[in-house]
Amino acid sequence: MREHEYLQSLHFNCIRLPDGAGVVNMSLPIVLAIGDREKEEIGASPDVALHGPDGGVLAILRRVEIYPHNKEERIARTWGTTAPGLPYVDEAIAQAGNWLIGGDLEVIEPIKYNDGLDHYRLSPQQLRNEFDKRGADAVFAFQLRNPVHNGHALLMNDTRRRLLEMGFKNPILLLHPLGGFTKADDVPLPVRMEQHSKVLEDGVLDPETTIVSIFPSPMHYAGPTEVQWHAKARINAGANFYIVGRDPAGMGHPTEKRDLYNPDHGKKVLSMAPGLEKLNILPFKVAAYDTVAKKMAFFDPSRSKDFLFISGTKMRAFAKSGENPPDGFMCPGGWKVLVDYYNSLQTEEAAVATV
């Protein structure tokens, strides 16, 4: 981003289009930080090459401008706090350079991670082409950073049913797991993608009406500010319905025993955010394990004692200990992927301990 774009994103959560053609939502700035040494090396050069890990040139920034990186202001305006312990701040901002560089981006080569998952990394245009190929007349997106359990699947399948009842003939699900930075205790992307494939293999989700693609953005855990970016990115990819749950992109306060954000504000903000008018927000129905029916079901407050809530933390604890969750919580193939992953971690830890 150039400085005028960065300031609009930071202060207004949107960017004004040229010639007064309206605004686009842009709640998270997309910036590249550099240090004093890089700034000095660039000097008065108008163009800068951007290199990949192997040294190859991926893109060129044309007519560059360099401006100060006020980290404290960026953190305060993005997260609403400068409290210590914000995961993405610690990972990517606190130690970043004191300058930001922007310009006109000329892409030469698409980014490849060479991790065996690049076939899942579809660009917005590639996704739109796939939706057209499948004859979609509605696209509903679901983002998650956890393995898919049967409660998630219930919600996604029920959403498709609702869209069919609304008159759509072929709604397509975009299952769009987050593929960038996540907290250390989250399940790694390769494991999640293997688990998602088992969910399709086991028929929990229909492969004919589901497209699985990695959303390469890092997770900021910035609550209502970040969820606007998640929604805007899905509009770019061709989605017109977006499933939103409780406390989207939220987290616990890093220094106090409370949520950092009001759990209901994410979906409220999405319904009012400028530039997101084209997206239909579908509120997340709460699903839990029904101990009577022995399956995941939508929560019924009239018999709340019959429901068991299994959080992502509790799910990971089950897998780590080798304890099976209740029958019907997750498809067997998907659960085995998680158990195998945590078993491999314990084997590695034991090997290190004996060295």
N, C-alpha and C positions, 0 to 999 in steps of 0.2 A: 504494500500500500504506500502511496504517496502521503505526505503529511496531511493534506487537506482531507483525504479519505480517512486516514487514521483518526483525526479529530472528530469527524462526523460519526464514525463508528463508536468511538469511546464515549462521546457526549450524548448522541442522539439515538444510538442503536440502529441507525439506517444511513444510507448515502443518497444524496440527491443526484438524479440522473442528469446528463447534459441537456441543455436547452429547455430546462424546466419540465421534462417529461415525467415527473413524478419521483418517487423514491423507491429504493429497494431495501429490504431489511438486511442489516449487517451488524449483528449484536456483538460479535467477537472480531476484533481486528486480526487480519492475516498479515503478519509482519516478519521480517528477517532482521535479527539483531547482529551487529558486528561490534568488534572491540576497537580500541584506539589504534592498534597496529594495522588492522585491515582498513580502517578509515584513512590512515596515512598512506598506505600502499595504493589505494584507489585514487587519492589525490583529486585531480581535475578530470580524470577519465570519464567520458560520457557514458560508456557501456561497461558492464561487468558480466563475466561468464559465471554461471552457476554449475558447479561440478557435483557429480555423484560420488559415492564411496570408492568407486574404482578409478576415479580421476577423469572419467569421460564428461564432456560438456552436455548437460541436459537442457539448459536454457540460457538465454541472454537477457539481462535487464538493460533496457535501452533508456538513455536520457535520465540517468539516475539522479536521485536527490537523497541526501543524508541528513537526518535530523535527530535531536536528542531523544533518548529512550528514558522517559521518566517512569521508572518501574513502580514507585510508590503510588503514583496517580493511576497507572494502568491497573494495578492490583486492586486499589480501592474502588475504582469505578466498575471493574468487571465482577468482583466478588462481594462488594459491599462491606468489606472488612480487610484489614491488613494483619489480622491475627496470625501468629506463626502456626505452621503445620498444614497449610493448604497444599495438597499433593502436587498439583501441576505447577504451582509457583515454585515449590522446592525443586521440581524436576527441570523446568524449562525457563523460568524467568529470573529467579534470584541470582543465578550465576551467569546470566546472559550478558552480552555486551551493552555498553552505555549509549549505543547509537542504533538507529533503525535506518535501513536502506530500502528505498522503493523506486519504482520506475515502470516502464512499459515492458511487460513480460512476453518474450518470444520463445515459445517452447520448441525445442529441437527433437527431443526424444521423450516418450512417456516414461515415467518413473517405474522401474522394476525393482522389486524387493528380492527376487530370486530365492524365495523361501518355500516354494511349492504351492503358494496360495495366489499367485498373480492372476490366475484364471478367474478368481472371484472378484478381483478389483476392476469392476466395470465403471467406466466413466459415465457421467450423466447422459451423454448422447448414446452410448452403447446400451444403457438401460432403456432409454426411450425407444431405441430400435427393437429391443427384445419385447417390450410391451406391445409395440405395433405388430411384431411377428406373431405374437400369441393372440392378437385380436382383443386386447383389453379395452373395455369401455369404462373401467374405473380401476385405479391403482391405490391400494391402501398400504401404508408403510408402518412397520413395527421395528423400533430400535431396541436393542438390549446389549448389555455387556456381561451377561451371565449365560450359562447353559439354558437351553429351552426345556422347561418342564411342562407337564400336561396342563397346568393352569394357564401358562402362556398360550399353548396350543388351543385350549378351549376358547380363550379370548379371540384369537385370530380366526378360528373357524366360525365363531359366532358373528364376528364382524362381517365375514363374507356372506353369511346367511342374511344378515340385516341388509346388506347392499343388494342382494338378490331380491329381497322383499320390496326394496325401494324402486325396483324396476331395471336395475342393471343386469345385463345378460352374461357378462364374463369378467367379474372382478378378479384382479390378480394381486396377490400378496407380494410385497417387497419386504423380505426379511433381511434387515440391514444392520448386522452387528457392527459395533464400534471396533475399529481396527487399529487405532492409534494408542497413545499412552493410556494406561489404566493403573489403578493402585496395585501395590505389590501383592495384596492378598486376593486380587481378582484372578480368575482362571485365565491362563494365557490364550492368545488368539488361536494358535494352531490346534490346541485341545478343544476350544469352543467350536471351531469350524468342523472338526471331526465329529463332535457330538451333534452338531446341527445336521450333518449328512446322515447320521443314524436316525434322527427324527424323521427325515424324509424316507429313508429306506424302510423304516418300520411302519410307514403309512400314517403317522400321527398328523403330519401335514401332507397335503397332496402335491407331489412334484409337478403335476401338470398345471397347477394354478399358483405355484410358489416360485419366486426367483430369489435365490440367496446371493447376496453381494456384500462385500466388505465396504463399510464406510470408513475411509482412512483417517478421519479426524481424531486428534487426541482428546481424551476426556478431561475437561476442565473442572468438573464438579462445581459449576457456577450457577446452578439453579435456574430461575426464570430468565436470566440473561442468556445463558447457554442454550436453553431449550428453543429459543427463537432461531438460533443458528441451525440447530438440528432440523427444525421445521423448514426453514428457508432452503437448506440443502436438498431436502426431499422434493420441494417444488421444482427445483432445478432438474432433478432426476425424473420428473414426470408424474409424481404422486399428486393426487388431489384429495386424499383422505389420510389423516395421521392419527394414530392411536396414542393417546397420552394418559399416563397414569398419575398416581400420587407422588408428589415430590420429584418430578422429573429432573434429572441431572443434579439432584441434591445430595447432601451428605450431612453427617453429624458435625456440629460445631467443633473445630479442632482443639479448643481449650475449655469448653463448657459442656455440660451434659444436657444438650438440647439440639434440635435440628437447626442447621444454619439458616434455612429458609422456611417460610410457611409452606406446608405441604400442598396447599390448594392454590398457591399463587401461580405456579407454572402454567396450568391449563387456563387460568383466568387471563394471564398476560397474553397467551397465544390467541385468545379470542379477540383481543383488542390491539395487537401489535401492528403498526403500520407496515405495509408491504407484504403481509401474509393473508390478505383478504381472499386469495384464490384457494386457500387450503381449508378443507373442512375438518374441524377438530372432533375426534371421536373420544369421549371420556372413557377411561379405563374402568371396566367393571372389576370389582374385587373378587378374586378367586382364592379359594382355600381348600384344604383337604377335608372332604365330607367323611367323617368316621363311620357314619351309618351306611352311606352308599358305597364307601370304600373307593372313592375316586375324587379327582379335583372337580369342584363345582363352584358356581357363583354363590357367594356368601349370602346366607339368609339370616338376617338379624333376629327373626322370631325364634330361631333355634340355634343361637350362637354357640351354645355349649357343645354342639355336635361338630364344630369346625376346628381344625387345627391349622394354624398359620406356620408355614415353614419358610423362613427367610433365606436369602442367599447365603448368609453367614452360617445358618443352621444346616443348610444343604451341604455346604463345603465341609462342615464338621462331621456330618454323616459319612461323606466320602473318605475323609482323612482317617476316620476310625475304622472303616470297613463295615460300619453298620448300615444296613439297608433302610431306605426310607419306606414309608407305608406303600403297600401295593397300589399302583395307579398314580403315583406321584410323577414318575418319569418312565419313558419307555426303557425296557431292559438294555437295549443296545446302547442308548445314550448314557445310561447310568454306568455301564461297564467302562466306557471311555473315561469317565471321571475317576472311578475307583482305580483304574490302571494308572492314570496320571499321578494320583496321590501316592500309590504304592511305589511308583518309580522315584518320587521325591524322597520317600522314606528310605529307599534302598541307597540313593545317593548320599543322604545325610549319614546313614550308618557307615558307608564306605569312607567318608571324610573323617568321621569320628575315630576310625581305627587307624588312620594314617599317623 
